[in-house]
């Protein structure tokens, strides 16, 4: 490890440091760090300006930097951090070795949950600006922060296997001491769900109770409710997609063009079915035609779409769905590159959370089987299994977009004007016609 500290004193997101450094930075270094800290404050985890929260389970308190700087242990509060592992079996005559691992694993999860919240809050804040100010210049920041969430989640999915090295018999030795503590009471996990956009009405009731009933602290209840009520990442994404260039009726009018080519596609399937001499194959093609006609009808007929929304089968507004489809079909146009990447990352996030749920439920099955209640009072394995359903997938509409993709040669060609609009990041008033850009 390098001796010299490279750390920037940002709020909440420490970077590489020379571990156990023995030198203190000079005054000039301290000033540079303070400047960097100021810069980071304007771009990182918001804790008090909307889209953040200031209950200390996620906020980092501001601190005074001593003139001589700080050492590694001071900066990271290593002492405090390492004194937070207190196995309950230690106070009994039979300390269970694996309880330490159990605690460390949960604490590591909570730390990463905190970082995920920090990223999601910042992305929601930027998205809110993008939606209200039509400012698309921060797309790269959104993309990189979402990508960071993806990487953290990958780590969290894999981390389950470490705890699985504990045997069910070892777990049994201390499980009774845990009740009624349960991961169900993880406030940060609920905040992540709500801030992404898990819908309250689509949740499985927990032992017939609403999920909020488990919490007693009014501050925590307020915090979780606030996260339910604030615009979620899913809400903001939809508002943004509704503004996708090309959807305007008086301009390119993507939706009408798309409907026309889908009609042609369906007619072609029908013609192929009618001309098919072999009876069995003819029936297959006819079935395909009927099924596809019904499916496309469910996005063209706004009433059908709204009925699916009311049932929770679709989450996106009709207009947002059109935007997402347009971005997916014209993803190779420069202006849609980043938006398409964002859609992919959001699907990754959804998939990884489902994978975490799956790994967790498999671990639960291994540890306590399918017929024991959880320490938090739910049916345990069966309750957790229900959370694997699409009802918990926030961006389910993005996954389902594939149903409505059409072969490349059917995609409506862009008009020269539209082609030019999609070459640049933002429309520059009327001048878009005069832009000297070769796409
Ligand atoms: C031996 C290991 C574990 C077992 C046996 C276990 C068991 C359970 C059970 C039975 C539930 C359902 C609620 C209840 O009635 O208690 C639950 C929920 C939960 N657990 Fe675990 N768990 C384990 C490890 C973990 C770890 C390492 C985490 C990481 C933070 C975690 C996070 C959660 C969360 C967030 C929930 C709520 C899930 C939801 O409601 O969708 N669990 N756990």
Boltz pocket constraint, residues with backbone or C-beta under 6 A from the ligand:
constraints:
  - pocket:
      binder: B
      contacts: [[A, 102], [A, 105], [A, 106], [A, 109], [A, 110], [A, 163], [A, 171], [A, 181], [A, 182], [A, 183], [A, 184], [A, 185], [A, 186], [A, 189], [A, 360], [A, 363], [A, 364], [A, 367], [A, 368], [A, 372], [A, 373], [A, 374], [A, 375], [A, 376], [A, 377], [A, 378], [A, 379], [A, 380], [A, 381], [A, 383], [A, 384], [A, 387]]
      max_distance: 6.0
